[in-house]
């Protein structure tokens, strides 16, 4: 049996308006980019939330942990660093690139966290190019359970 979907005529208009807003925002307000390209942010981040903590997984392949700077200001998590190119490291002469897709240079990414966290208890682990940040939620942001007593 087929599912029927109700047609909403203004849905396409809103989508077109959003696309035009993005076009003008990226063309005039940020002409040199902000680390994004067609909605893609770099480095890639997964941000998840449990009842007790927020977990951020940042993909930084080939980067050394000491070259990454992570800071928390209020509810904004800042991740920055710099990739240096292999040609700068080895200073090879006479090398011609036919394809170069790896990004080099400095990067910065600011993430607004969905809830307050305990900044002094943040843990960071680095394994195989992936930085995993565990940010414990502030006590006031954790869900509370209340037991209800039933009177007979």
N, C-alpha and C positions, 0 to 999 in steps of 0.2 A: 504494500500500500504506500502510495506516495505522500510525502509531507507537503502541506501547503504553507507557503510563506506569504504574509501580508505585504503588499507593495506599499512603501512609504515614499511618496514623490519628493519630499524635501530632503531625504537622506543623501541623494546624489548632490544636491545643491550645497549642503553642509560640507561634504567631502571635497567638492571643487573649491569652496571658499578656504578650507584648511590648506589645500595644496597651494593656492595662490598666496596665502599668508606665509607659508614656509618658503616659497620662491622669493618673495620680496624680502623676507627676513634674512635669508642666506645671501642674497645678491647685494643688498644695499647696507644692511646693518653689520654684517660680518663678511666683508668681501674677501678676506684672506683666510677664512675658515677658523674653526675653533677646535680642531682635532676631529671633526666629524665630516663625513662625506656621504651625502644622500641618506642621512639618518643614522649612519654607522659611526659609533663612538669608538675611540681607541685610547687605551687598551680595553679589551672586552671585559665586562664585569657581570657576574651573576650575584644578585642581592636577594637573599631569602630571609624569612623570619619564622621563628618558633615562639612558643609561649615565653621562653626565658632569654632569648638572644637573637641578635641579627648576625647573619653570616654573609660576608662578602668574599667572593672568589674572583681574583684578578689574574688574568692571563698575561704573563710577561716572559715569553720564551726567550732563552738566551741571555737574560738579564741577571746580574749578580744582585743578591739581596742588599748589599751595602750601597748600591746605586739607586735604590728606591727610597723615596721619602714619603711617609704616611703621617698625616696629622688630623686632629679632630678639633674643629672650632664650632662650638654650639652643637647644632644638629647636622653639620656639613662635614663629610669625610673627604679629605683631600689626598690624592695620590699623584705623585709626580716623580720624574726621573729623567734619565737621558740614555738613549742608545747611541753608541758610537759605531760608525761603519767599519766593516772589515778592511776596506781599502785604507782608512785612516790609521788603523792599527798596524797594518803591515807596510803601508806606504809603498805598495807595488807600483812600478811604472810600466807603461806599455800595456795595461790591461784594458780591454774594451768590453763594456757590458752590452749584451744583446737584449737582456731582460732584467729589470731590477724592480722587484715588488716589495722587498723588505723595507720597513720604515726605519729611518734613522733620525736622530735629533732628539730634542727634548719633548716631553709630553706632560700634560697636566689634566687631571680629571677630578671634578668635584661632584660628590653625590650627596643629595639631601636625604638623610635617614628618616624613615617613617615614624620613629618614636625616639624618646630620650634614651641615652645609653650611659653606662658608667665608664667614663673615659680613662680612669686609672686602672681598670681591670681588663683592658683590651689585650687580646693575644694575637700574635701574627706568626704564621708558619709558612715556610717556603719549601716546596717540593716539586721537582720537574717543571720548573717554569711557571708554577701556579702559586700565588700568594693567597693564603686563606686567613681572613681576619674574623675573629670571633669577638663580637661586641655584646657584652651582657647588658640586658635592658636595665634601666633605672628602676628602683623599687616601685615608684609611683606609676610606672608604665606597665608593670606586669599585671596580668589578669588576676583578680581576687575571686575566691569562692567563698560563699556564705552558706553555712549549714542552717537549715530551717528545722526547728523543732516543732513537732506536731503535738498539739494538746488533745487529750481524749476526753 
